[in-house]
Amino acid sequence: MARVGLDKNVIVERAAGLANERGLDNITLKIIADEFGVQSPSLYNHINSLDDLKKSLMLYGWKQVETKLLLAVVGVSGYDALRAMCYAFYEYATDNPGVFNAMLWYNKFQDEETHNATKQLFGVLFKIMGTLNIPEETINHLIRTFRGFLEGYALLVNNGAFGNPASIKESFDLSVEVLLAGIQNLERESKI
């Protein structure tokens, strides 16, 4: 019999906390079941497998990032909005390393639910970029550039991979400004 009050949302929320504390690869259904004082098979009333849980964590993370990024751009536009989104994403990814690792599973799950998890977020990003004088094809490339930079930088930070004593924050600040300056340069070239 399933524990009263135990549902998929509660399980995913606790799994997110455990993933952030212990690392995504250290999460098992047994560990989660132990957290709730139930047997592992009881979890199958709410989730299908460990992969199903990781997919749920991925969706959970992207939904949280979407909310955080949308709040970050309220009242700002253009380059200020892009900058705000970069910092909001970086903060979430480094504050939630386990969930962030689950978010990187995004392309493993190709279904409508996964696509919808980032649809609004990328829609807002396209609208912000659309206010700049940059061709749509270039915008697609720039969004990939931002994603690669933000996800890669957060992964390096989360794994302690920067060995140089230079300030990680100062490096991030500079990197964001270099990206934005590059886009401004593309915009100037488009006007010629």
C-alpha positions as CSV (number, residue, x, y, z in Angstrom):
1,M,0.0,0.0,0.0
2,A,1.3,3.5,-0.9
3,R,2.1,5.9,1.9
4,V,-0.5,8.5,2.4
5,G,0.7,11.9,1.0
6,L,3.3,10.3,-1.2
7,D,2.9,11.3,-4.8
8,K,5.1,11.9,-7.8
9,N,5.6,15.6,-7.1
10,V,6.7,14.8,-3.5
11,I,9.1,12.1,-4.7
12,V,10.6,14.3,-7.4
13,E,11.0,17.2,-4.9
14,R,12.9,15.0,-2.4
15,A,14.9,13.4,-5.2
16,A,15.9,16.9,-6.4
17,G,17.2,17.7,-2.9
18,L,19.1,14.4,-2.7
19,A,20.6,14.8,-6.2
20,N,21.8,18.3,-5.2
21,E,23.3,17.0,-1.9
22,R,24.8,13.7,-3.1
23,G,25.0,14.0,-6.9
24,L,22.6,12.6,-9.5
25,D,24.6,9.4,-10.1
26,N,24.3,8.6,-6.4
27,I,20.6,8.5,-6.3
28,T,18.8,5.2,-6.4
29,L,15.2,4.2,-5.9
30,K,16.2,2.5,-2.6
31,I,17.7,5.7,-1.3
32,I,14.6,7.6,-2.1
33,A,12.3,4.9,-0.6
34,D,14.4,5.0,2.6
35,E,13.9,8.7,2.8
36,F,10.1,8.1,2.9
37,G,10.3,5.1,5.1
38,V,8.8,2.8,2.4
39,Q,9.9,-0.1,0.4
40,S,11.3,0.5,-3.1
41,P,8.3,-1.2,-4.8
42,S,6.0,1.4,-3.2
43,L,7.6,4.0,-5.4
44,Y,6.4,2.2,-8.5
45,N,2.9,3.4,-7.7
46,H,4.2,6.9,-8.7
47,I,7.2,6.4,-11.0
48,N,8.1,3.7,-13.5
49,S,11.9,3.4,-13.1
50,L,15.0,5.3,-12.2
51,D,15.1,6.7,-15.8
52,D,11.5,7.9,-15.3
53,L,12.6,9.7,-12.2
54,K,15.6,11.2,-14.0
55,K,13.3,12.4,-16.7
56,S,11.0,13.9,-14.1
57,L,14.0,15.6,-12.5
58,M,15.0,17.0,-15.9
59,L,11.5,18.4,-16.4
60,Y,11.4,19.8,-12.9
61,G,14.7,21.6,-13.4
62,W,13.8,23.1,-16.7
63,K,10.5,24.3,-15.3
64,Q,12.3,25.9,-12.4
65,V,14.8,27.5,-14.7
66,E,12.0,28.8,-16.9
67,T,10.4,30.5,-13.9
68,K,13.6,31.9,-12.7
69,L,14.6,33.3,-16.1
70,L,11.2,34.7,-16.8
71,L,11.3,36.6,-13.5
72,A,14.8,37.8,-14.3
73,V,13.7,39.5,-17.5
74,V,10.6,41.3,-16.1
75,G,11.1,45.0,-16.8
76,V,14.2,44.6,-18.9
77,S,14.8,44.0,-22.6
78,G,17.5,43.5,-25.2
79,Y,21.0,43.1,-23.9
80,D,20.0,43.7,-20.3
81,A,17.5,40.8,-20.6
82,L,20.1,38.5,-22.2
83,R,22.5,39.4,-19.4
84,A,19.8,38.8,-16.7
85,M,19.0,35.4,-18.2
86,C,22.7,34.3,-18.2
87,Y,23.0,35.2,-14.5
88,A,19.7,33.5,-13.6
89,F,20.6,30.3,-15.4
90,Y,24.1,30.2,-13.9
91,E,22.8,30.8,-10.4
92,Y,20.3,28.0,-10.7
93,A,22.7,25.5,-12.3
94,T,25.4,26.1,-9.7
95,D,22.9,26.2,-6.7
96,N,21.3,22.9,-7.9
97,P,24.1,20.8,-9.3
98,G,22.3,17.5,-9.2
99,V,19.1,18.7,-10.8
100,F,21.3,20.6,-13.4
101,N,22.9,17.3,-14.3
102,A,19.5,15.8,-14.8
103,M,18.6,18.7,-17.1
104,L,21.4,17.7,-19.3
105,W,19.4,14.6,-20.1
106,Y,17.1,16.8,-22.2
107,N,17.9,15.3,-25.6
108,K,17.7,11.7,-24.3
109,F,13.9,12.1,-24.0
110,Q,12.4,13.1,-27.4
111,D,8.7,13.5,-26.7
112,E,6.1,16.2,-26.5
113,E,6.4,16.6,-22.8
114,T,10.1,17.3,-23.1
115,H,9.6,19.7,-25.9
116,N,7.0,21.6,-24.0
117,A,9.3,21.8,-21.0
118,T,11.5,24.5,-22.7
119,K,9.0,25.8,-25.3
120,Q,8.1,29.0,-23.4
121,L,11.7,29.6,-22.2
122,F,13.1,29.4,-25.7
123,G,10.1,31.4,-27.0
124,V,11.0,34.3,-24.7
125,L,14.7,34.0,-25.7
126,F,13.7,34.2,-29.4
127,K,11.6,37.3,-28.7
128,I,14.4,39.0,-26.9
129,M,16.8,38.2,-29.6
130,G,14.2,39.2,-32.2
131,T,14.4,42.8,-30.9
132,L,17.9,42.9,-32.1
133,N,18.9,43.5,-35.7
134,I,20.1,40.0,-36.3
135,P,18.8,37.5,-39.0
136,E,16.7,34.6,-37.6
137,E,19.2,32.0,-38.8
138,T,21.9,33.7,-36.8
139,I,19.7,33.9,-33.7
140,N,19.4,30.1,-33.8
141,H,23.2,29.8,-33.8
142,L,23.5,32.4,-31.0
143,I,21.0,30.5,-28.8
144,R,23.1,27.4,-29.2
145,T,26.2,29.5,-28.3
146,F,24.5,30.7,-25.1
147,R,23.4,27.3,-24.2
148,G,26.8,25.8,-24.8
149,F,28.5,28.5,-22.8
150,L,26.1,28.5,-19.9
151,E,25.8,24.7,-19.5
152,G,29.5,24.1,-20.1
153,Y,30.6,26.8,-17.7
154,A,28.2,25.5,-15.0
155,L,29.4,22.0,-15.5
156,L,33.0,23.1,-15.0
157,V,32.1,25.1,-11.9
158,N,30.0,22.2,-10.4
159,N,32.8,19.8,-10.9
160,G,35.6,22.0,-9.5
161,A,37.3,21.9,-12.9
162,F,38.8,25.4,-12.9
163,G,42.2,25.0,-11.3
164,N,43.4,28.5,-11.9
165,P,43.2,30.8,-8.9
166,A,41.6,33.6,-10.9
167,S,38.1,34.5,-9.7
168,I,35.4,32.2,-11.3
169,K,32.9,35.0,-10.9
170,E,35.1,37.5,-12.7
171,S,35.7,35.0,-15.5
172,F,31.9,34.5,-15.8
173,D,31.3,38.2,-15.8
174,L,33.9,38.8,-18.5
175,S,32.6,35.8,-20.6
176,V,29.0,37.2,-20.5
177,E,30.2,40.6,-21.6
178,V,32.3,39.1,-24.4
179,L,29.2,37.2,-25.7
180,L,27.1,40.3,-25.6
181,A,29.8,42.4,-27.3
182,G,30.0,39.8,-30.0
183,I,26.3,40.0,-30.6
184,Q,26.5,43.8,-30.7
185,N,29.2,43.4,-33.3
186,L,27.0,41.1,-35.4
187,E,24.1,43.6,-35.1
188,R,26.4,46.4,-36.3
189,E,27.5,44.3,-39.3
190,S,23.8,43.6,-40.1
191,K,23.1,47.3,-40.4
192,I,25.9,47.8,-43.0
